[in-house]
Amino acid sequence: MKKILLTAFLFLSSSLLADIIYVSNEKDNTLSLIDSKTQKVIKTIEVGQRPRGIILNKDKSLLYICASDDDTVQILDTKTNKIIGDLPSGDDPEQFSLHPNDKHLYIANEDDAVITVVDVKKREVVTQIDVGVEPEGMAISPDGKIAINSSETSNFLHWIDTSTYKIIHNTPVDQRPRHIEFSKSGDKIWASSEIGGTVTIIDTKSKSKLQTISFKIPGIYKDLIQPVGIKLSSDGKYAFVALGPANHIAVVDAKTYKVLKYLLVGKRVWQLAFVENETKLYVANGVSSDVSIIDVKKLKVLKSIKVGRYPWGLAVIASK
């Protein structure tokens, strides 16, 4: 009986807690904070100019914000929701990735064709790495050994050895690669090509292409189908792909690479983020200035929440 009561108490307690979803609003220079339980915006925070990529540190105590038009990465204390400092990011930071060591931030500088590596503890630049024209996407392998950047104009993925900061391989992909996502085990990467209209899956060991996925939505012109953000479920079942001005999320079988379903969301869908238990997926819709919520089990869009203008990036702090 005690065990049953304890289980019931823990279930009830967890159901009362809420994850907090941070959303960067590119045009308003703000962050919107959404409560996952009430599904409402509970706070709006003013930040730097044109915030885009956002990412949390390992213990979720800090949120890093690409303030692109300020040429800096801001540091926000998630307990107080106050900006407590800046990092020397290089020009026009857009996307970045934090190394598993929780120390080195790899930042794509779109205007300078470099990757800036910053020590977030010392708040100083470690090095800069020359890459292709208009670097955009940035991802680091789960073991921390490889960083991969996509260059939008050069149409390459650049593989960087994080121990030497040297480029060790270049993979050509379709036009205007935007986002890169590692599988949980790190054995594959998924890379979206916005103008090419495809997602390429690559084996990280051999660096060979396994599959290129194209998308076709009835009633939507092909040139509007522009893949950007990608999220992979931890169970290896699904890949969710944001299709930009097509206003849909593609649900892909992550094992067979077959498109299972298209989900209609808001206008100009950008990036995506799971809540902690991955039962819900939040997606940022830039032009309609809202965030859609997807039920992952039912593969159904539940509702949309109005946020600031041109929401771009998302990050989630789990309930405690």
Helices and strands as residue ranges (DSSP letters): H 2-16, E 20-25, E 30-35, E 40-46, E 51-56, E 62-67, G 68-70, E 72-77, E 82-87, E 93-98, E 104-109, E 114-119, E 124-130, E 135-140, E 146-151, E 156-161, E 166-172, E 177-182, E 188-193, E 198-203, E 209-214, G 222-224, E 230-232, E 238-242, E 248-253, E 259-264, E 269-274, E 280-285, E 290-295, E 300-306, E 311-317
